[in-house]
Amino acid sequence: MASVTRKGEKRPWTTYALGSLFGLFLVFLYGPMAVIYVLSFQGPEGGVTFPMVGTSLTWFRDIVKPGQMANIPVSFSRSLELAVLVSCITVAVSVAAGLGFRRKFPGSGALFYLAIASLVMPSLLVGFGIGLGFQFLGWQTNLFTSALGAQLTWTLPFGLLAMFAVVNRFNRSWEEAASDLGATAWQRLVHVTLPILLPGILGVAMGAFTLSYDEYARTTLTIGTKNTLPLEIYALISSSSSPTLFAIGTITTAVSFAVIGVTLLLVFRMQRRRGLMKAA
């Protein structure tokens, strides 16, 4: 049994040592992000390092100013469009696979390992292989063809693993009860299975969106002539250095946190509603 520290009892030194180690980990994890957020509000005369020379929103305005070296708004919209499409495909395939793998079938194990094998291969090599394949076939690499496929090799394995974990906790007695009440297979899926799995499905969608939105390595050799936001940022880093980069990082991180926040809010509301229904 776990021991409970009584009031006034001295805690062991390991508690403080492990707590300090965890605190250092948080500083290491979020410290660079905090520096970027702060420096993005650097004054007009400031640079990319401390100390700050005043505060302003100058570098945020520079993002959309005409004549910039990098076209951030356009590349941002491309990343959003691609991320939404990747998320939808990942959810559709992951849900179908999760439901299909509930029953064993010949070759299911080999098919599963084949589906997640792309996680083992270095990302650059995956992108290089897809780009080389398109070149061999005489196809033009494009945002919604080769780049889409390259990103799916990254998001689908994670979506499958997450969906399998969700489906394995699903109680099939709910489906059996629906069948006993005369529900068809489609009615069971739409009115019973998917609503119960919906929090997990939203988690898969959020994960696929953020993975696609930030992906660089698998996209760089398959994107064609139109850059996504990560590629545009890399090009900007290699050509110039200004607090505009930090402003871009602040905005893109805010978008990621907004997606995560909305997803968590939806999941919380679903769980709360389900709890109220059980209580009633």
C-alpha positions in Angstrom: 0.0 0.0 0.0 1.2 3.5 -0.7 2.2 5.4 2.3 0.5 8.7 3.1 2.6 11.5 4.6 1.0 12.7 7.8 0.8 16.4 8.8 4.1 17.6 10.1 6.0 14.5 8.9 9.1 15.2 6.9 9.1 14.1 3.3 12.0 12.0 2.0 14.7 13.8 0.1 13.9 11.8 -3.0 10.6 13.7 -3.3 12.3 17.0 -3.6 15.0 15.6 -5.9 12.4 14.1 -8.3 10.3 17.2 -8.1 13.3 19.4 -9.0 14.1 17.1 -11.9 10.6 17.4 -13.2 10.8 21.2 -12.9 14.0 21.3 -14.9 12.3 19.1 -17.5 9.5 21.6 -17.8 11.9 24.5 -18.1 13.8 22.6 -20.8 10.6 21.8 -22.6 8.8 25.2 -22.5 11.7 27.6 -21.9 12.6 28.0 -25.6 8.9 28.5 -26.4 8.6 31.2 -23.8 11.7 33.0 -25.2 10.2 33.0 -28.7 6.9 34.3 -27.4 8.5 37.2 -25.5 10.9 38.2 -28.3 8.1 38.2 -30.9 7.0 41.5 -29.1 10.4 43.0 -29.6 10.5 46.7 -30.4 11.1 48.0 -33.9 14.8 48.6 -33.2 15.3 45.2 -31.5 16.8 42.1 -32.7 16.5 38.3 -32.2 18.3 38.3 -28.8 17.9 39.9 -25.4 17.8 42.5 -24.0 14.6 43.7 -25.6 14.5 47.2 -27.1 10.9 48.2 -26.2 7.8 46.3 -27.1 5.6 46.5 -30.2 3.5 44.5 -32.7 5.8 45.5 -35.5 6.9 42.0 -36.4 3.4 40.7 -36.4 2.5 43.4 -39.0 5.5 42.4 -41.0 4.1 39.0 -41.6 1.3 40.3 -43.9 3.2 43.3 -45.2 3.5 43.2 -49.1 7.0 42.6 -50.5 8.2 40.2 -47.8 10.7 37.5 -48.8 8.4 34.7 -47.6 4.6 34.6 -48.5 3.4 33.5 -45.0 -0.4 34.1 -45.4 -0.6 32.0 -48.6 1.6 29.2 -47.3 -0.4 29.3 -44.0 -3.6 28.7 -45.9 -2.0 25.8 -47.8 -1.0 24.2 -44.6 -4.5 24.5 -43.1 -6.1 23.1 -46.2 -3.7 20.2 -46.4 -3.9 19.5 -42.6 -7.8 19.4 -42.8 -7.7 17.0 -45.7 -5.1 14.8 -44.0 -7.1 14.8 -40.8 -10.3 13.7 -42.6 -8.6 10.9 -44.4 -6.8 9.8 -41.3 -10.0 9.7 -39.3 -11.9 7.8 -42.0 -9.2 5.1 -42.5 -8.4 4.8 -38.8 -12.1 4.3 -37.8 -12.7 1.8 -40.6 -9.5 -0.1 -39.7 -10.3 0.0 -35.9 -13.7 -1.5 -36.5 -12.4 -4.0 -39.1 -9.6 -5.2 -36.8 -12.0 -6.1 -34.0 -12.2 -9.5 -35.5 -9.1 -11.4 -36.5 -8.7 -12.4 -40.1 -5.9 -14.1 -42.1 -3.0 -11.7 -42.5 -4.3 -9.1 -40.0 -1.0 -9.1 -38.0 1.2 -8.7 -41.1 -1.2 -5.9 -42.4 -1.0 -4.1 -39.1 2.8 -4.1 -39.0 2.9 -3.1 -42.6 0.7 -0.1 -41.9 2.9 1.2 -39.2 6.2 0.3 -40.8 6.6 3.8 -42.2 7.3 5.1 -38.6 10.6 3.1 -38.7 11.9 4.6 -41.9 13.5 8.1 -41.6 11.1 10.8 -42.7 13.5 12.2 -45.3 13.9 8.8 -47.0 10.1 8.3 -47.1 9.7 11.7 -48.8 12.6 10.9 -51.1 11.1 7.6 -52.1 7.7 9.1 -52.9 9.2 11.9 -54.9 11.4 9.4 -56.8 8.4 7.2 -57.5 6.4 10.2 -58.9 9.4 11.1 -61.1 9.7 7.5 -62.3 6.0 7.4 -63.3 6.2 10.8 -64.9 3.8 12.4 -62.5 4.1 16.0 -61.2 4.6 16.3 -57.5 1.8 18.4 -56.0 0.4 19.6 -52.7 -2.7 17.4 -52.8 -1.1 14.3 -54.4 2.5 13.4 -53.5 2.6 15.7 -50.4 -0.7 14.4 -49.2 0.5 10.8 -49.5 3.8 11.6 -47.8 2.0 13.2 -44.8 -0.4 10.3 -44.6 2.5 7.9 -44.1 3.2 9.9 -40.9 -0.4 10.5 -39.6 -2.0 7.2 -40.4 0.2 5.0 -38.2 -0.5 7.2 -35.2 -4.2 7.4 -36.0 -4.4 3.6 -36.3 -2.6 3.1 -33.0 -4.8 5.6 -31.2 -8.0 4.2 -32.7 -7.1 0.6 -31.9 -6.7 1.6 -28.3 -10.1 3.4 -28.3 -11.9 0.5 -30.0 -10.4 -2.1 -27.7 -12.1 -0.4 -24.7 -15.4 -0.3 -26.5 -18.1 -2.5 -24.9 -19.8 -4.4 -27.7 -22.8 -5.1 -25.5 -24.1 -1.7 -26.6 -24.2 -2.9 -30.2 -25.8 -6.2 -29.1 -28.5 -4.3 -27.2 -29.2 -2.1 -30.3 -29.5 -5.3 -32.5 -31.9 -6.8 -30.0 -34.1 -3.7 -30.4 -34.2 -4.2 -34.1 -31.4 -1.8 -35.3 -29.8 -2.4 -38.6 -26.0 -2.5 -39.0 -26.0 1.1 -40.3 -28.2 2.3 -37.5 -25.9 0.6 -35.0 -22.9 2.3 -36.5 -24.4 5.8 -36.8 -26.5 5.9 -33.5 -24.4 3.7 -31.2 -20.9 2.9 -32.2 -19.7 6.3 -33.6 -21.2 8.5 -30.9 -19.5 6.4 -28.2 -16.2 6.5 -30.1 -16.5 10.2 -30.9 -14.1 11.5 -28.2 -11.4 9.2 -29.5 -12.2 10.1 -33.1 -11.8 13.8 -32.2 -8.4 12.9 -30.6 -7.3 11.2 -33.8 -8.4 14.2 -35.9 -6.6 16.6 -33.7 -3.4 14.6 -33.7 -3.5 14.2 -37.5 -4.1 17.9 -38.0 -1.2 19.0 -35.8 1.2 16.4 -37.2 0.4 17.5 -40.8 0.4 21.2 -39.9 3.9 21.0 -38.6 5.4 18.4 -40.9 8.6 19.3 -42.8 10.8 16.3 -43.5 8.3 14.2 -45.5 7.0 17.2 -47.3 10.1 18.9 -48.5 10.8 16.5 -51.4 7.2 15.9 -52.4 5.6 19.4 -52.3 6.3 20.6 -55.8 6.4 24.3 -56.4 4.0 25.5 -53.6 5.5 25.6 -50.1 3.6 24.9 -46.9 4.2 27.0 -43.8 7.0 24.9 -42.3 8.9 25.0 -45.6 8.3 28.7 -46.0 9.6 29.3 -42.5 12.8 27.2 -43.2 13.4 29.2 -46.3 13.0 32.4 -44.3 15.4 31.2 -41.7 18.1 30.4 -44.2 17.8 33.8 -45.9 17.2 36.3 -43.0 17.0 36.6 -39.3 14.6 38.9 -37.6 11.9 38.8 -34.8 9.4 38.2 -37.6 10.4 34.5 -37.3 9.4 34.6 -33.6 6.1 36.3 -34.5 5.3 33.5 -37.0 6.2 31.0 -34.3 3.9 32.6 -31.8 0.9 32.7 -34.3 1.4 29.1 -35.5 1.7 27.8 -31.9 -1.5 29.7 -31.0 -3.3 28.0 -33.8 -2.1 24.6 -32.6 -3.2 25.3 -29.0 -6.5 26.6 -30.3 -7.1 23.3 -32.2 -6.2 21.3 -29.1 -8.3 23.6 -26.8 -11.4 23.3 -29.0 -11.0 19.5 -29.2 -10.6 19.1 -25.4 -13.6 21.4 -24.9 -15.7 19.2 -27.2 -14.6 16.0 -25.5 -15.3 17.5 -22.0 -18.8 18.6 -23.1 -19.5 15.1 -24.5 -18.3 13.4 -21.3 -20.3 15.8 -19.2 -23.5 15.2 -21.3 -22.9 11.5 -21.1 -22.6 11.7 -17.3 -25.8 13.7 -17.0 -27.6 11.2 -19.2 -26.4 8.3 -16.9 -27.4 10.2 -13.8 -30.9 10.8 -15.3 
